[in-house]
Amino acid sequence: MALISDYLVQGVQMLLVLALAPLVTGVVRKVKARLLRRRGASVWQPYRDLLRLIRKEAVIAENASWLFRAAPYLIFAATWVAASLAPTFASGLMFSWAADLIAIVALLGSARFFQTLAGLDIGTSFGGIGSSREVMIASLAEPALLMVAFTLSLLAHSTQLSSIIEVTQSPAVGLRISLAMVLVSLVLVALAENARIPVDNPATHLELTMVHEAMVLEYSGRHLAMIEFGAALKLLLYMSLIGGIFVPVGMARSGDPWPAYFVGMGAYVAKLGVGAVALGVFETAIAKMRVFRVPEFLGGALMLGFLAILLLFVSRGHL
Amino acid sequence: MSSLDFDVAHLLSGLMVLVCFLMLYQDRLYSLLNTFALHAVVLALAVAWQAYIQAAPHLYVTAAIALLFKGGFIPIALHRLIRRMEIHREVEIVGGVGVTMLFGLALVALSISVMLPVTSSAGTLAREDLAFALSVVLLGLLMMITRRNAVSQVVGFMTLENGLVLAATGAKGMPLVVEISVAFSILIAFIVIGIFLFRIRERFDTVDVSALDTFRGDRQ
């Protein structure tokens, strides 16, 4: 019985992230539109877009290889797995032994690898530009993300998300400047990785500035739907990571009675709502930076992560 | 000492190191001065917290001095100086923010690895305070080395002094007289440097100290 309910909870999480991801994207777009005094599309528009794209015919360039067709599914699958491992409404789930921070970094890394390959596959110049920029950003964002992972694992003595959350949930964690630095670092990395505004603009097709859009320019139909869905899932994944690790309020633990799970789900949806509104406000308030300033931006994230580790070492005498 | 005392002290002195990095990151004079004022405010908070947990009321005076002079008077005076010399639009040459940051990180790592073994007999609080203070001092030195503009060199010097105050308050028992005299010597240094700045500019039409190099006598 316990086994069945464990499977059930894990399955609910997998479906929940799938169901909520387009909604988060829709809310962010709606908030941005309202702040610009536009009416904006309904928050359900991303679902309609995905449905429309799936129904449409996929046009594929003549010289596309099998990789071009396989990449969207691989990207979607890797991101989905990562998102279902992330902390959402309950910790200590069925597959929490696999929910390792480094595993999530690796899953996202492989998704990006296939995306850049697909961008290069057709041989158009846009795809090439997009891929090269994406790799430049990734080569800085990934070390920063690993620094975040190392800091959290130093604190929790484990890289498993469920034990990290146990530590941040307990009152023993206290006031830690390292955690604050890691939070800022993780937010900066999340902005860069999700192609949000200071680094990339998700709503533009201007060749000078686009990174993510340049890589997926050749895609259409169901392939594009998979990639867009993957991007939405990635945004949701980062929001769940930040919300789960740094604001572990209301999360159900394994073995809790059923109502705790519903409370956790409500808290999770509330956290996502706050995250989406904050992202929309932030993106409206800030201007996009030049591509060549991105290394400074992400260098800041890397530095914060490194500094957090150093400060943690200093206070270890007290731990 | 309770855990909260330690955590807040750790937070504040860690923030000082962080604000030092923010200062190294700035490439405009105005934002540099604002960050410096922030540094002084954080210093005042850290010193006040030390005064609270050590129950040493004279440290409150130190904190007030830091807040008044370094958080208020000196940044405002430098702001005026910059406006009068009409260099407030100048974006100064730092020589690569990224490289400076890496150097800064290396310096922090160095000071931690030097300080922790040396002070192993002292209490945890004093140990980490000293480690952070040494890194603030080194970062201030780094700022003086990497900036060419004389105003930001002054800011680097003041940062260094902030580090010294942090070290002195962490290691119990700096007499108030010393602190007051240090504060006044800083003020005098500020005045001297201000006059010096005007002299440089009168002569060379710039506050870029590399202009001085051409007037060195013994060039190899």
Chai-1 contact restraints between the chains, C-beta under 6 A:
chainA,res_idxA,chainB,res_idxB,connection_type,confidence,min_distance_angstrom,max_distance_angstrom,comment,restraint_id
A,G174,B,S3,contact,1.0,0.0,6.0,A-B,restraint_1
A,G174,B,D7,contact,1.0,0.0,6.0,A-B,restraint_2
A,L175,B,D7,contact,1.0,0.0,6.0,A-B,restraint_3
A,L175,B,L11,contact,1.0,0.0,6.0,A-B,restraint_4
A,I177,B,L11,contact,1.0,0.0,6.0,A-B,restraint_5
A,I177,B,G14,contact,1.0,0.0,6.0,A-B,restraint_6
A,E296,B,V97,contact,1.0,0.0,6.0,A-B,restraint_7
A,G299,B,G98,contact,1.0,0.0,6.0,A-B,restraint_8
A,M303,B,M101,contact,1.0,0.0,6.0,A-B,restraint_9
A,F306,B,L105,contact,1.0,0.0,6.0,A-B,restraint_10
A,L310,B,V108,contact,1.0,0.0,6.0,A-B,restraint_11
A,L310,B,I112,contact,1.0,0.0,6.0,A-B,restraint_12
A,L311,B,G14,contact,1.0,0.0,6.0,A-B,restraint_13
A,V314,B,I112,contact,1.0,0.0,6.0,A-B,restraint_14
A,V314,B,E128,contact,1.0,0.0,6.0,A-B,restraint_15
A,V314,B,A131,contact,1.0,0.0,6.0,A-B,restraint_16
A,S315,B,H10,contact,1.0,0.0,6.0,A-B,restraint_17
A,G317,B,T124,contact,1.0,0.0,6.0,A-B,restraint_18
A,H318,B,F6,contact,1.0,0.0,6.0,A-B,restraint_19
A,H318,B,T124,contact,1.0,0.0,6.0,A-B,restraint_20
